[in-house]
Amino acid sequence: MKKLLRDRQSIKLGVFVAVAFPLIYFGMSFLGWGNDLFNWWQTLLFGLVQGAVFWFFTSSFRQFRDEDVTPR
């Protein structure tokens, strides 16, 4: 887990996703193009969860980006 926390680029992208999701959702609702599927608190909570999941998978996959996986 400490290795995943050292990947600062993935943390920044995870925070961006966590902030962008509610902003886009509320912006689409404001313009009348939203589906109003969630309440405001569900949107904020899901944005945080989505940012954490995005960070975890991005950090996990970046550990193996330099490995050669082609068969010999």
Legacy VTK file of the C-alpha trace (Angstrom):
# vtk DataFile Version 3.0
C-alpha trace
ASCII
DATASET POLYDATA
POINTS 72 float
0.000 0.000 0.000
2.895 2.377 0.700
4.114 1.819 -2.840
0.733 2.892 -4.208
0.754 6.068 -2.101
4.114 7.129 -3.553
2.628 7.474 -7.048
1.809 11.184 -6.891
0.532 11.417 -10.457
-2.150 8.799 -9.783
-3.182 10.591 -6.587
-3.575 13.865 -8.503
-5.645 12.144 -11.188
-7.804 10.459 -8.544
-8.498 13.804 -6.880
-9.317 15.287 -10.286
-11.840 12.499 -10.980
-13.339 12.861 -7.485
-13.878 16.604 -8.052
-14.830 16.473 -11.733
-17.618 13.906 -11.384
-19.889 16.011 -9.112
-19.108 19.197 -11.056
-20.062 17.619 -14.362
-23.126 15.948 -12.856
-24.411 19.161 -11.267
-23.544 21.161 -14.391
-25.529 18.800 -16.607
-28.473 18.972 -14.199
-28.265 22.781 -14.179
-28.418 22.853 -17.982
-31.379 20.477 -17.990
-29.449 17.636 -19.642
-29.077 15.500 -16.509
-31.015 12.420 -15.560
-31.418 13.306 -11.844
-30.614 9.737 -10.857
-28.844 10.665 -7.577
-29.449 13.101 -4.736
-26.761 15.708 -4.077
-25.193 13.731 -1.208
-25.149 10.526 -3.257
-23.373 12.375 -6.064
-20.688 13.693 -3.712
-20.219 10.297 -2.087
-20.054 8.476 -5.412
-17.533 11.028 -6.695
-15.232 10.252 -3.768
-15.627 6.509 -4.238
-15.038 6.793 -7.972
-11.885 8.869 -7.395
-10.543 6.321 -4.900
-11.230 3.389 -7.219
-9.653 5.239 -10.148
-6.559 6.027 -8.055
-6.224 2.435 -6.851
-6.433 0.869 -10.289
-4.210 3.495 -11.926
-1.526 3.087 -9.253
-1.768 -0.688 -9.377
-1.414 -0.881 -13.145
1.450 1.625 -13.224
3.561 -0.724 -11.109
3.766 -3.091 -14.063
4.053 -0.637 -16.970
7.774 -1.255 -17.532
7.620 -5.044 -17.411
7.996 -7.045 -20.588
5.085 -9.450 -20.893
5.667 -10.695 -24.420
6.184 -14.449 -24.746
9.640 -15.687 -25.695
LINES 1 73
72 0 1 2 3 4 5 6 7 8 9 10 11 12 13 14 15 16 17 18 19 20 21 22 23 24 25 26 27 28 29 30 31 32 33 34 35 36 37 38 39 40 41 42 43 44 45 46 47 48 49 50 51 52 53 54 55 56 57 58 59 60 61 62 63 64 65 66 67 68 69 70 71
